[in-house]
């Protein structure tokens, strides 16, 4: 009976046509390049999963977290362990992935859906670092009144 149900499921289950970002790719990209990678990848996954409202909320959370992080960079003491920021991003990202996308990502892959490769995530990470650095430089110039 179980084999018959699996056979019926595989015949009628649609193979996803759009690619998504895997949990591993999102976590690695977030750890190496920051919260903008997490926000972008998670929001793009929500779009593929036809949940535009959660994609919009993801962007709101991402922007608010970046707005909160930039001032923190200027007020933490020089001896503050810098590795704690990436761990914080990674912890928050892992929590949101597990809570909101883990099952959908697994279903997507089990149904034959593909994921984006590491090179694409690396390019998103590089772009994220450039944008984040630009925001920090802008904040410095704004603070100094240049």
Order of alpha helices (4+ residues) and beta strands (2+ residues): alpha-alpha-alpha-alpha-alpha-alpha-alpha
